[in-house]
């Protein structure tokens, strides 16, 4: 009987050894350890043995064989379970890396670079940086800048209005600012002269994008308020800025023009070393009505203001042909301005 037990055990262990899946193990477990298993069958024959000693040692041998088979099943089950897990993990693995050649460093957008350099240059000329909200009141954007209701100049600003109901139920006149000039008003109201500020920021107009227009663009506004400020201070500041920003071989000129918020008004152009001109922006002496709207006495204070488009300036400076290229975020375009 002992030989039968050994044979049954070894056969079972050999089967377990070659089990390839967890299902195989499950089948083997019931076959080898169940009532119909070889060892269980041998056990039923114990009664046929003559002596107590023989029964004892055969019973002991069957128990030992059973636990050897049982722990072999456990071991094999553990190995197959670990294999199954790593196979599943491997199958479900996602390759999230993308090889794009050598890693590249990002850089600020062309317009951001221009914006930051403008701030640096004006800070160098003694200006401070101011800002105002992009959603403005009609009063700050037009009225206080000497463009009352019905003023024809309002028509030149294709304004985007914002539906807005004030807490007391009135329909407010709120809009997306069409220029950075309302920051002049806010600065005059909020601070005491002397004032030397520039205000770069985002502005909005109801324009269809084309090679020279975007409905969202950027301007920088300048405002100086002090005693005895003259047109000569304005011209000198524009010239100093031109040389500091563009280079010492660039110059500037003022051309008579009209803006409601300045009197007299001018447009200013920058001349490249090759003699060609860049039309940059508008400027002038702050209109007395604007000083009054800002809470200042025009008899005591005078000042000048200027404003120009940052995107347009960057476009001119770098010879970008279509302003839309600056906003489509094509990496091949952007990379040229690192
Ligand atoms: N706000 C004007 C515009 O958007 C630009 C401008 C002109 C600003 C003359 C000024 C100025 O401060 O004095 O067209």
Boltz pocket constraint, residues with backbone or C-beta under 6 A from the ligand:
constraints:
  - pocket:
      binder: B
      contacts: [[A, 178], [A, 179], [A, 180], [A, 181], [A, 221], [A, 222], [A, 259], [A, 261], [A, 262], [A, 266], [A, 281], [A, 282], [A, 283], [A, 284], [A, 305], [A, 306], [A, 307], [A, 308]]
      max_distance: 6.0
